[in-house]
Amino acid sequence: CGEESFGTGSSHIREKDGLWAILAWLSILAGENKAVLGGGEGSLRGVRDIVCDFWGVYGRAFYTRYDYEGVSSDSAAAVMEQLRAKITSFAAAGGQAEELSAECTLSGADEFNYTDPVDGSTAT
């Protein structure tokens, strides 16, 4: 899958997924510069150009990561069971939006699941 922030969460790329971020940016740059590289008019666009255009359309994006390394396994399992129960009750209600508080409405819920197409392993 690659790094969950795709290397965009800070001034460095965490863990070992820098290669995926580099390949992705090379692909983006190639697509953005396809006409110029093919002999067309204009100048090459860099990462800064692309990011500033993105921010202009969608606003500044940010990523926050929360690691809960000090949580006991039992406590973490209890939280997951509560979340699974909420997903089940949401589905049983036909997936109708549910107001959780004055500021928060649940409009969709599922549990992450990924099956690797190469080796068939599953991450949940």
N, C-alpha and C positions, 0 to 999 in steps of 0.2 A: 504494500500500500504506500510506503514512503512515510516520511515524517508528517505528523498530523497538522503541523502549521505550514508545511511545504517550504520551510526555511524563511517564512515571512514574518515570524513573530518577534524577531529581535535583530541585532546587528550581526548575528552569526547563525550558522546552521547547526542545530543540535544533533547529537548522536551520529549515526553512520549514513544518514540519508542525503548527504550533500550531493552525491552523484546523481540522484534522481532529480533534485532541484536544478542542477546544472543542465541535465539533459532536457528538462522541461523548459527552462529558459532558452536554451538553444533552439528548441522547436518553436517557441513563441517568436523569437527574433527572426528565425527563418521565414515564418509565416508573415510577419509584419513587413519584412523587407523583400518579399518574393519578387515584386515587380522591379525594384531597383536592381536586385541581383541578376534579374533576367535581362538587364539592359535598358530598363525603362527609365523615365525621368524621376527626379527627386533625389533626396539624400537618405542615407541609412538612418534608421531609428534605433536608439539604444534603449536599455532597460529603463533609464530615467524618463525618457519620452513616453514609454508605454505606461509606466506606473503613474506618471502625472496625468495622463489622459484618463486612466482608470479612475483615479481619485476625483477628477473633474466630473465624471459621469456618476459614480457610485458613492463618492465620499471616501474618507480615509478608512481603511480597513485595519483592524487590529486583531490580535490573537492573544488569548490569555490561557495559560496552562496551570492547572491546580493538581499537584501531586499530593496524595494522601498516604504517604509511606508509613506514618506512625499509627495508623488505624489497625486495630486488631482484626484478625480474619473473621471472628464471630460478629463483630460490629459491622464490618463491611458486608458480610453475608446477610445480616438483618436488613440493612439499607436496600440491598438488591432485591430481597424478597418483598419489601414494601413497594418498591418501584414496579416489580413484576405484577403484584396485586393491582396496582393502579392501572397498568396497561391492560390487564385482564378485565377490570371493571369498565374501563373506557371502551374496549371492544364490545363487551356485553351490552353496553348502552347504544350500540350502533355507531360508535365513533363520533357522536355529537359533541360539539364544543362544550367544555365544562369550565365554569368559573371556579378557579382555585382560591382566588382572593380578589380584592378590589382592583389590583394591578395586574393580575395574571390569569390568563385563560388558556386551558389546554385544548389545542385544536388537532393534535396528532401525537401518536406515541407508538414506538416499537422498540425492540431490543436489537442492538447492532449484531450483525452476523455477516461474516465474509468467508466464502469458500474459495481457496486459491485454485485458479484454473490449471496450474501446472501440476501440483502434487496432491490436490484434493483436500489438503488440510483445512480445518475450519477454525476461525477465530470468533469468539463471542465476547 
